[in-house]
Amino acid sequence: MSSEIVAATTTTTTGGLPELAQELARKAEGCAAASKAANTRKAYKSDWAAFEGWCRMHALAPMPADPNVVLANLVDRAGRLKVSTLQRHLSSTCEGCGGAGFALDTTGAAFRHVWRGIRRKNGIPNIADPSFAKHE
């Protein structure tokens, strides 16, 4: 019986993968497709198109994305877009790069400091709850 299981898992099809591996690959593709909501995928597509347009307007290459170019794009849009929208733009750019096989490194100190400054300067300030105010 165990030889039948081994034979079943090693039988190949035209794709060269065992049938089990092909079935698992199809399931994995389905899981990957379900990892983002349809509206998120739509927003990411729109954000990526905006980034590509911005790059063309400034004669810059969108791919592979240079962290300095991505940061310049975010700085240029800061103040006109909410920080949460800028965060989504950054996420969609990272996702677009990763999907094309390029890693976008946003871990550098300069990138982190400027991004932190954008968030601090343009974010909505935390407003203290008046019920916690000290009474004098």
C-alpha positions in Angstrom: 0.0 0.0 0.0 2.8 2.5 0.8 4.3 1.9 -2.6 1.0 2.9 -4.2 1.1 6.2 -2.2 4.7 6.9 -3.4 3.7 6.1 -6.9 0.8 8.4 -6.8 2.8 11.3 -5.4 5.6 10.9 -7.9 3.5 10.5 -11.0 4.3 13.6 -13.2 2.1 15.5 -15.6 3.1 17.7 -18.5 4.2 20.4 -16.1 6.9 18.2 -14.8 5.7 18.5 -11.2 4.1 15.6 -9.4 0.3 15.8 -9.4 0.2 16.4 -5.7 2.7 19.3 -6.0 0.6 20.8 -8.8 -2.6 20.6 -6.7 -0.8 22.2 -3.7 0.6 24.9 -6.0 -3.0 25.7 -7.2 -4.2 25.8 -3.6 -1.3 28.1 -2.7 -2.2 30.4 -5.6 -5.7 30.6 -4.3 -4.5 31.4 -0.8 -2.2 34.1 -2.2 -5.1 35.6 -4.2 -7.2 35.7 -1.0 -4.5 37.4 1.1 -5.7 40.8 0.0 -9.3 42.1 -0.4 -10.4 43.1 -3.9 -10.5 46.8 -2.8 -7.0 46.6 -1.5 -5.7 45.1 -4.8 -7.6 47.8 -6.7 -6.0 50.5 -4.5 -2.6 49.0 -4.8 -2.9 48.9 -8.6 -4.0 52.6 -8.6 -1.1 53.5 -6.3 1.4 51.7 -8.5 0.1 53.5 -11.6 0.5 56.9 -9.7 4.0 56.0 -8.7 4.9 55.0 -12.3 3.4 58.3 -13.6 5.3 60.3 -11.0 8.5 58.5 -12.1 7.8 59.2 -15.8 7.1 62.9 -15.0 10.5 63.2 -13.3 12.4 61.0 -15.8 13.0 58.3 -13.2 12.9 54.5 -13.5 10.1 53.0 -11.4 11.7 49.5 -11.5 13.8 48.4 -9.8 12.6 51.1 -7.4 15.4 53.0 -5.7 14.6 53.7 -2.0 15.6 57.4 -2.6 13.1 57.6 -5.5 10.3 56.1 -3.4 11.1 58.4 -0.6 11.2 61.5 -2.9 7.8 60.4 -4.2 6.4 60.2 -0.6 8.0 63.6 0.3 6.5 65.2 -2.8 3.0 63.9 -1.9 3.3 64.6 1.9 0.9 67.4 2.9 -1.5 66.6 0.0 -2.2 63.1 1.0 -3.0 61.7 4.5 -0.3 59.8 6.2 -2.4 56.7 6.1 -2.7 57.1 2.3 1.1 57.6 2.0 1.6 54.4 4.0 -0.6 52.5 1.6 1.3 54.0 -1.3 4.5 52.8 0.3 3.0 49.3 0.9 1.8 49.1 -2.7 5.2 50.1 -4.0 6.9 47.4 -1.8 4.4 44.9 -3.0 4.8 45.9 -6.7 8.6 45.6 -6.4 8.4 42.2 -4.6 5.9 40.9 -7.2 8.4 41.8 -9.9 11.3 40.1 -8.1 12.9 43.2 -6.7 13.3 43.9 -3.0 12.7 47.5 -1.9 14.9 48.2 1.1 13.3 50.7 3.4 15.4 49.7 6.4 18.1 52.3 5.9 18.5 54.9 8.6 18.0 57.8 6.2 14.8 56.3 4.8 13.4 55.6 8.3 14.2 59.1 9.6 12.6 60.9 6.7 9.5 58.6 6.8 9.2 59.1 10.5 9.5 62.9 9.9 6.7 62.7 7.3 4.5 60.9 9.7 5.2 63.2 12.6 4.9 66.4 10.5 1.8 65.5 8.6 0.0 63.0 10.9 -3.0 63.8 12.9 -1.8 64.8 16.4 -3.0 62.7 19.3 -5.5 64.8 21.3 -5.6 64.1 24.9 -8.8 62.9 26.3 -10.1 65.8 28.5 -11.4 63.4 31.1 -7.7 62.7 31.9 -6.8 66.3 32.3 -5.4 67.4 35.6 -7.6 69.5 37.7 -5.9 72.4 39.4 
